[in-house]
Amino acid sequence: MHRNICRSLIALATAATLLAPAAASANLRTYGLMQPVELGTATLRWLGIAVYRARLHTDGANRFDWSRPLALEIEYFRSIDREDLTESTRSEIERIEGTQPDLDALVGKLGNCFRNVGNGDVFTAVSVRPDSMALYLNGERTCDIRHSDVRKRFLGIWLSENSRSARLSAELRGE
């Protein structure tokens, strides 16, 4: 009996592992990427503690290109409140591009999209066009943003050559 339970649990875990990428792809198609291709995965650690895992997808291509639709999924392993997400977003955008006249407007729009996150929560940012982006938390749309070059400005936090972690950015871009 114990052996049968163990076999069942292993089979269930294997099935869940095999179905997870298909489920993610199905969601990304629903979100607007018609042929999602995963380019890379990276885990951010702080003092050895995993904070989040990020996955980058593009639409129908096997290489990173800012001009193509992109989706970035971030699975959190720690609780982070909305205010901290907003402030770190402001700080990173400003660090990468300097102070721009529309920074407050952009961060205000993004801040309205953010929610408190906890272990297992997944935020997904999908940008089909350079000036628009939709954000989802655990599959539920939190907002749509229209702002000049929002794709590159927001996703640049993780994907830019000037991001805080060159290794993480390269891994996500599939390099």
N, C-alpha and C positions, 0 to 999 in steps of 0.2 A: 504494500500500500504506500509506504513512504517513498519507494522508488518511483511509483507511478505519479505521485504528487510532484516529485523533483523533475521528472521528465516533462510533465505538463507545464510547470513553471518555466523550464528552459525553452520549451516550444513557444510559449506565450511571449517570453522576452525576445526570442529570435524573430518571431512574427512582428512584434512591435518595432524592432530595429529595422526590419526590411520594409515595413510600411511607412516609417517616418519620412524618408526622403520623398516618397510618392505623395504623401499628404502635404508636405511642404510645397512641392511642385504644383499640386492642385490648387492650393491657396494662392500661390504666386500667379497662376493663370487667372484666377478670380480677381486678383488685384491689378491685372493688366499686363503681365509678362506672358506672352503667348507660348514661348518656347524657353522656359527658364533653364539656364545652365549655371551650375555652381562653379564659380571661379576659385574661391578659396575660403578657408576657415582659419580663425585664429582665436586664441584665448588670452584675455588680458588678466595678468596677475599683478597684485600689489603686495609686496613683502611676502611673496610665495603663495598668497591666497587668491584663488580664482574669483574674479569679480564678474566677468561676463565672457560669453563666447559669441563671436560675430561670424556671420556667413554672408558672403557677397554673391549675388546672382546677376547675370545679365540676360538679355533676351536674344537667344539664337546664335550666340557667338562664344568662342572659346578663349577670348582675350579681353582684357580690360580696355575700355574706350569711353571717355567722358561723354561722347556724343550718343552713346547707346542707352536705352532704358536700363535702369539699375534698381536692384532691391537689396537692402541691407537688413538682415535679421540679427537682433541682439537678444540673446537669452541670458537673463540675469541670474547670478548665483547668490547675490546679496541684496538686501533691501536698500533702496535709494529713494529719497523723497523727491517730489516734483520740483521743489525749489532748488535742490542741489543739482538736478539734471539741467534745469534752466540756466543756473549760474555757470556750471561747467561748460555748457554749450556756448554761452556768451564769451567766456574766457578763451576757449579754444578757437572760435571763429576770429576773435580779435587778435589772438596770438599769431594765427596763420596769415591774416590779410591786413592787419592793422585796423585802426578805427575808421570805419566807413560811415558816411552820413545816415545810411539807412539801417545801421546795426540794431538800434533800439526797436525799429519796426519789425525786422526779421526775427529777432529774439522774442519779441512779444507774440508773434504768430506761432512760433515753435513752442513757447511756454504754454500757450493755450492748448496745445496738443498733448503735452506730457501729463503723465499720471504718476503717482507713487508706484514703485515696482518692488517686487520681492522675489525670492528664490523661485525659479521656474517660469517667471513671466517673460514673454517674448514681445519686444517692440519691433515692428517692421516698417521701414521707410521705403516707399516705392515711388520712383520718379520715372514716368514714361516720357516726359518732356522736360527740357532743362529748366523751365520756369514754373514747374508745378511738382507737387509731391503730396502723397497721401500717407498718413501714419496710422498704424494699426497696433492695438495692444491685445494680445491673445486672440487675434482674429477679428476683433471689433474695431471698426474705423473710429479713430478719435478726431480726425480732422483732415481737411484738404487745404493745402497752402498754395497760394499763387504769389510768387515773388521773383524778381529778376535773379536768374542764375541760382535758385535755391538748391538745385541738385548738387552742384559743385561746392557751394558754400557750406551746406550742412554736411553732406557726405564726405567732404574734404577733411573733416575732423578725423576720420578713420582712413581715408584713401589718399590724401594729399602727400606729395613728396615731403612736405613740411610738417606732417603730423607729428605728434609727440613720440610715437613709436614707429620708427622706419621699418623694423622687422615685422611688426603686426600689419602695417599697411601693405608691405610687399606680399606677405602671405595671403591677405585678403584679395589682392589684385591678381593672385595666381602666379606670382613671379618667384 
